Amino acid sequence: MKAKEILSHVDHTLLKQTATWQDIERICDEAVQYHTATVMVPSCYVKRIKDAYGAKLKVATVVGFPNGNANMTAKLAETMQALADGAEEIDMVINVGCLKAGETDFVTDEIRALKALCGDRVLKVIVETCFLTEDEKIAACKCVTEGGADFIKTSTGFGTAGAQLADIELFKKHIGPGVQMKAAGGIHTREEMEAFLAAGCTRLGASAAVKVLKDEYDKEEK
């Protein structure tokens, strides 16, 4: 698989608390140069990016991040503002505590409510697999499917562990046919990126992807 193809599946991500506008500009410039799927940034930068870059790149942002246990009304407000600012994709974090308590109707309803706001724009649902048992991961797949989301996503990158191939294999067995998979968190090498794509992921959250693949990409483009 060529570097260009891998990068086309990457959400070029910078969600650190310390991220400055200069840092955000750098990853936006890289996203334009290396044709990543999106830039994934904190919501406070969405409008600024759209004003500065226009249609040169797609902007994704996070909601309820990283803990997922904000009030649903707050998540809806955060989503509405991000969409109004020009976000094309939303990555929401589920209420992990509710899922673990068996309150799957609430989790599904929250996903459904955010997807209703997103409409044709993409909603990815972060289930934070590091905190879930196998049965809870299966329940999460059902919530994401029934809630009408576009993607199930493994991790925030802020939990105790990131993406695992075993979880992708489990997802494949239990998500609906319209749900895609995003692996995120702890993906650092070309081999890992390729492995997750080969396993069926159509999107990767990998802050290191451009750094790892840019030299190879540049050679391919010569």
N, C-alpha and C positions, 0 to 999 in steps of 0.2 A: 504494500500500500504506500503510495507516494505521500510525502509530507503535506502537499497541497490538499489532498483528499482528507487526511486526518484533521488538518486545521479547519476545514470547512464544517466539521462537526463540533468544533470547540466553542464554548462560551468563554471568551477571554475575560478572566475574572479578577477583580480587585475589590474585596469587601472588608479589608482591614480597617479597624477603627481609626488608624492614623493616616489613612489615605488623603492626600491633598489634591487640589485641582491639578497641580503639575503632574502628580502621579497618574491621575485619571486621563489627562491629555496624552501621556506617554502610551497608555494601553489602548486608547482610541486610535492614535496614530499607527500603532502596531496592528490593530484589528483591520484598519483600512489597507495597510500595506500587505498583510498576510492573509486577508480574506477569511477571517474567522466568522463563525455563524453570527455571533453577537459580541458586544461587550456586556459583562455582568457587573453592575456597579451599585453602590448605595443610592437610594431614591433621591437624595438631595442633589445629586448631580445629573439627573435625567434631563431636565429642561435645559440645563447649561450645555449638555452634550448636543441635544437636538438643535439648539440655537447655533452652536459652533460648527457642527458637522453635517447637519441636514440629513439627506438621504444617503450619505456615504457609508453608513453602517447602521445596523440594528442595535437597539438598546434594550437590555433586559435589566430588571431589578428585582429586589427581594421584598417580601411582605411577612411581617410577624417573625422577623429574623433576629437572632438565630434560635430563640427558645420556643417559639410557636404558641405560647400560652397567653398572648394578649387577648383582650376581649374581642369577640367577633366583629362588633361594631367598629372597633379601632382598625381591625384588619381590612374591613370594607372601605373605610375612609382612606386608609393608606393606599389601597388598590386604586380607588377612584382618582386620587391625586396623581399617582404614578401614570395612569393611563392618560389623564388630562395633560400631563407634562410631555407625553409622547412615547412612553414605554410601549414596546411592541410585544414584550414577553414578561410575564410575572412568575417568579418562583416563590411560592408560599410555603411556610412551614406549618405542618399540622399541629394540633394540640396533642402532644405525645402523651401527656397525663390522661387525657380523656380516652385515647385509644387503649392505653394500658388498663384503664378501669372498665373497659368493655363498652364504653359509650360511643359505639360506632355510628349510631344515627347522627349524633352531634357532629362527628368528624366529617361524615358524608355531606351533611347539610351545609357545613361551612365551605367545603370544597365547591359544592353546587352553587352557593351564593356568590363566591368569587368568580366562578366560571361564567355566571350570568352577567356579571359586570364586564368581564373580558370579552365576551362575544366571540368574534373571529380571531381575536388576539390570543396568543398561546399562554396557557396556564400549566405550569409544572408544579408538582406537589412533592415537597421534601418530607420524607417519612422518618428520617434519622434512624437508620437501621441499627446503629450501634447500641441503641437503648431498647431494642425490641427482641422478643423471643420469636421463634419461627412461626408460631401460631399468630402472633401479633403482626408479623410481616405479611402473612397471608390475609389477615383481616384488613390491613392497610391497602393491599391490592384491590380488595373488594370496594373499599371506600373510594379510592381514586377512580375506579372504573364506574361505579354507580354515580359518583359526583360529576362525571362528564369531563374530567380533566384530560389534557392532551398528553401529559407525561407523568410518570412516577420517577422520582429522583431519590437517590440513596441517602444523601448526607448534606449537611450544611458546611462541613469542613471545620466546624467549631466544636464538634462533639468529641467523644473519646476514641473514635475510629472513623475511617472514611469508607470508600467504596470497596466492596468485596465481590469477586466473580461469583461466589456461591449465592449471593443475594440476587444477582442478575438472573442466574439460572432459576431461582425460586420465583422471581417476578414473572418470568416468561410463562411459567405454568399457571399463574393465577390472575394475571391482568386480562382485561378484555381486549378484543382484536383492534380496537381503535386507540389503545394507549401505547405510547412509545416510552422508551427508557432512557434516563440520563444517569450516568455514573459521575460522582463528584466526591472530592475529598481524598487526599493522599495519592493522587495520580501524578507521578513525577517523571516517568520514563516513556520513551517511544514504545517500548515493548508493552507496557501497561496500557497505554492508549490504544494500541492496535488490538490487544487482547479484549478489551471491553467492547470495542467496535465489532470485532469478530463474534463476540457473544450475543450481539443483537442490539447494543445501545446505538441510538442515532444521534445522541448528544453527549458531550463530555464537559464537565466543569474542571478545568485544569489551568491553574494560574501559571504553571511552568511551561505550558505547551509551546508558546512562541519562542521562548528562550532555548528550549530543547531542539526545536525543528527549524528555526529560521535559517541556519546555514545550509541545511539540506534543501529547504524551499528555494533559497537563492540560487543554488546550483541547478535545480530543476528548471528554473525560469530563464536561465542563460541560453 
